[in-house]
Amino acid sequence: MATIEPYETAAGKRWRVRYRTPERRSTQKRGFTSKRLAQDFAATVEVEMMRGEYVPPQLGRITVSEFGPNWLQRKESDLKPSAYKSIETAWRVHVQPRWGSVQLADITLDSVERWIGDLGRAGKGATVIIRAYGVLAGVLDSAVKAKRLAKNPARGVENLPRKQRKTHVYLSHDDVELLATAAGQHRVLVLVLSYCGVRWGEAIGLRVRHLDLLRRRLNVVDNAVQVEQQIHVGTPKSHKSRAVPVPAFLVDELARVCEGKGRDELVFSGRGGEYLRRSVSSTGWFTRAVAKSGVPRLTPHDLRHTAASLAISAGVNVKALQRMLGHASAAMTLDVYADLFDDDLDAVATALDRAVSARSVAKTWPDGTLAVAVSAEKRP
């Protein structure tokens, strides 16, 4: 049983809790400003020890800067370079400056919520705030697993902002042709992005051996992602390769691009046969093509949305579209492109209205009596 004792300090009376750890070692916790707080702590400790969840307070006396780098190192080995870069930036810019000198045991839910509020008042967007919070919460989750904390004080926050999904830009067939023509030597790349729905890194990672033009397929095997100025080649986002259908009109175009190239050469290459770099500046080829063609402002990744839109308008079923895009599930495809199915909602209402009308149509007989007509399928 824990014992609670008062003691005097320069600031007034304080309370200490003496108790034994599961190893039967005597220890204490001091500094409680009221007997009630001391009693609450003593009760909590006893429950934790009975459940086997007790964590000695001294194990939490390590700062976030001391504990966090190990967590980051594990993430670096688990994540793709582009994903790791985003969390490393969040750690370096937002988490470490605020929490680096704070001990794990001193972090509270209230202090985390105040930090989130401060980031919002500083003008940080929802994506930045959510990512920074995720890094801190991840570090503290790791501390719980390492038995340095009994529970994660960052879990349960109520003031995380909600991400606003960016409005998709969809091009028509005519818009795609205008953009492709304006892209000049990159015409076929624009067509592949617009009609096959591959990601930018998947497109520039395509090699001649990945094309099966007889079957009208391109096999997505590699994903070449540019992180700052370095290209990292790995598996696709889903970690799975996939076969993507190629429209017949694109087969001859791709065949011409591959003429004279070896099987291991890139289909869409930059200078010297190297990986094609992203065009992000105002003078880049894609930006110039958008301006020249007069289509709505968009990025190469937006052409993936165009591919989804054109496929749905052509009547492609959702499961086939999911496989083409490499989504984890058809539900994810429906969620991402829910706005493309608004007409289906109208079709549901119309179909239900017709069904009810056919089932029970009111008629007035010549003698003025009211009758309900039998359904059409039961009429002789």
N, C-alpha and C positions, 0 to 999 in steps of 0.2 A: 504494500500500500504506500502511496505517496504521502508525504507530510508537507504541510504548508506553514511557513514561518514568516513573521514580519521582521524587518530590520530598518534601521534609520540611515538615511543619506542626507547630504546637504540640500537636496531638492525635496525632502520629505520622506514619509514612510513608503517603503517598497516591500514586495513580497517575493519569497523564493519558494520553489518547489523542489523538494528532495525526493529522489526515487531511485530504484535499481533497474538497470538495463536487463535484457534477457540473459546476459552473461553474468548477472548477479553483481555487477559493479555499481558502486554508489556514484551518483552524479546529481547535478542540480541545474535548475534554470532560474536565473535571477531577473529582477528588473520589472516585475509586474506592478502596475500602478494601483491595482485594487485586488482585494482578496477574491472577488468573483472571477477575475481574469485568470488568477492563479489556479482556482478550482477548475475552471474550464480546461486549462492546459493539462492539469493532472488527470482529469477524466479522459481527455483525448489520448494521452500517452498510454493509459491503462487499456483502453479499447484497442489501440494499435498493436500493443504487445500481445493481447489475447488473439488478435487476428493474424499475427505474424507480419504486420506491416510497419513495425516500428523502425525508424531510421534515426540513428544518433545525430543530434543537432550539429555536432562538430563536422560531420561529413559534408554538410551544406555550406561550410565556411570556406568555400573556394569561389573565386570570382568567375564571372561569365567569360572574361578574356582568357582565363586559365583553362576553362573547360571547353569552350566553344571550338577552338581550332581542331580538336580531335574529331568532333562531329562533322566539321567541314571536310576534313580529310577523308572520312568515310563516304561522304556524299560525292566527293570528286571521283571516287572509284565506282560509285553506283550509277551516276547520272551521265547523260550525254553532255559533251562540252558546252553546248549552248544553254542547256538547262542549269548546269553548274555555274556558269558565268553569271546568270541572273541572281542566284541565291548568294554567291560570293560578293556581288556588288551590294546587295541588300545588307549583308553582314557588315561590310566595310563602311558603308555610307550611313546606315541608319541604326543598326543594332549595336555594334561595338562602341560607337561614340556615346550612346546613352547608357548602356548596361555593362560595358566592359569592366568597370571598377566595382560593380555591385556584386555582393556575394549571392549565391543561389538562394540561400535560406532567407534573404532579406527581400526577395521579389514577392510582391503581393498582387492579387487580382486588380485591386484598385489602382496601383501604380501602373500596371500594364494598360488599363483603360485610359488613364490620364495621358499616357504616352501616345496612344492611338489618336486621342483627341488633339494632342499637340501637333501630330503629323498632318491631320486634316486642316487645322487652322493655319499651318505653314504652307498650305496650297498643294500638298501632295495628293496625287490621284489615287483612286480606289485600288488600282493594280499595284502601285508602289506600296501602299499601306498594308494590303493583304499579304503581299510577299514578305515584307519586313516582319510582320506579325508571325507569319508562318515559320520564318527562320528562328525567331526567339522561342516560339512554342516547340519547335523541333529540338532545339538545344535542351530545353527543359524536360521534354519527353525522354531524351537520352539520359538526363540526370536521374529521372525516376527509375529507369531501367538499371542504371548503375548503382542504385540504392543510396543516392546522395540526397534525394528528396522523397518524401512520402507520397506526394501528389504534385501535379503540375499546376502552379498558381496562375498560369496564363490561360488555361482552358476555362471556358465559360464566359468569355467576354461578350458584352451585349452591344457594343458600339462599332463593330466592324462595318465599314461602308460596303455597299453593294456595287458590284461591277456592272456598268451599263454596256450591254452588248453593242458593238459597233454595227451600224447599219451597213448591210452588204450592198455592194455595187454589182449590178448584173448588166452585161452587155448583150445586145441582140446579135443575130448572125451577121447582119450588115455591119454593126459596130466592130465585130471581131475582124471582119475582112478589111475594114478601113485601118484598124490598128496594125494588123499583120502587114499590110502593104506599106504603111508608114515606117515599120520596123526594119525595112530593108533586108540586110543579110540575116537578120534574126526572125524573119517571117515565119519559118517553120516552127521555131521554138514557141512563138506566140500562139500558133495554132495548136500545138501539143498541149500547152498549158490551158487553153480555152476549151478543148474538146476531149482531153483525156483526164483532166482534173488532178494531175500529179502536182506535188509541191515543187517549189523552185529548186530546192536541194536535190530532190529526186530526179528532176529533169536534167540538171547539169551534171548529175552523176551517171547518167545513162551512157553505156558503152555499146558499141556496135553489136557485140555478142548478146546483149540484152534484148535485142529486137528479133521478133519472129514474124516477119512481114507476110509469110505465106499463111499463117493462121491469124494474121491481123491482131497481134498482141505485142505489147512491150512489157517486159518483166522488170518491176521495180525491185532492185536488189540493194543498191547503195543509196545513201543520202549524204550529199556533200554540203556541209553547213559551214558558213563563214562566221567565225567568231573574231571580231575586230578584223585584223588583216590576215588571219590564218584560216585555211580550209581544213576542216576535220571531216573525214570520211568514215561513216559508220552505217549501221542498219537503218531502215526506215523508222519513222516515229513509233510505229506499233511494234518494232523489233521483228516484224515478219515481212518476208518478201510477198509480192502479189502480182498477178497478171492483170493488165489493164487493156481493155479493148481499144483498137485503133479504127476510126471510121475509114471506110474504103477510100475516100478522096484523099486521105492523108498518107496512104501507103506509098504512092509514087513520089510524093514530096519527101518523105523520109528516105526512100531509096536513093534519091538524088543527093541528099545531104551526106549519105554514107559512101558514095562512090569514091573509090581510091583509098579508103581508110581500112586499117587492119581491124581485126575483131576486138582487140583490146583498147582501141582508141575511143576517145569520147565522141559522142554524137554531136553535142553542142559544146564546142571548146572555145577558149579564149586565145590570146596570143601564145604562139609557140606550142599549141596543143594542150595548154594548161586549163585548169578549171575556170569557167567563166565567172567573173566577179559580179556581185550584186550591183545593180544600177540604181543608186539612191540619190545621187546629186542632181541638181537642176540641169546639168549638162550631160547626164547619162543617156544612153541610147533609148531606154524605155521611157524616161520622162519626155524626151524629145518626140518620140513616136506618139505618145498620148496627146501632146500639144498639137502636133501636126495633123493628127487624125480628127481632132475635135471631139473625141469620146469623153465621157465623164472622167474626172480625175480618179485614178486608181493605181494600185501597186501590182506587181507580178502575182502576188498571192491572191489578189482579188479575182484573177482569171480562173482560179480553182472554183470560186463561187459561181462564176459564169458557166463553167462546165456543168455544175450541179443543176443550175437553172435551165440550161438548154436540154439536159437529159430528162428532167422532170416534164418539161413542156412537150417533149417528144414521146412521153408515155412510159419511160423506163420505170420499172418497179423499184421500191425503196431498197429491197435486199440487194439487188444488182448494183444500185448506186452506192450502197454501203461498201460493197466489195471493191468497186472501182476506186473510191476515194480512200480506202484503207481505214475506215472508221472502226472502232471497237465493236459497235453494235448498230443495228438498224434504228434502235431507239435514239442513239446519239445523232444519227443522220437526220431523223425527224425533228429532233430538238434544235439542231443547228440551222436547219432550213425550214422551220415551221412556217415562215412567212410565205414560202412558195406553195403552200397547200391551202391558202385562203379560199380558193375556188372550190376545193373539196368540201369545205364547210357549207358553202351555198348548195352544193350538190346533195349533201346529206339532208338539208332542210327540204329541198325540192322533192327528193325521193320519198321522204316520210310523208309529205303532204299528198303526193300522188297515191301512196299506199292507203292512207286513211280515206281519201276521197273515193277511191275505187271500192273500198270495203263498205262504206256506208254513205250512200248518196240519197238524200231526201227527195221524194217525189210527191207531187200533189196529183191525186187521181181526178178524173173529170167530175166526180160527184163531190169534190172538195175535201175528201178525207186525206189524211197524211199517211204515207207509207214509207218504209225504208227499202230501197232497192237491194236485191241480192247482189253479191259481188259478181264482177264480170266473169270470173272463171267458173261460176256455178250456173250461169245462164245457159239455156238450151241453144 
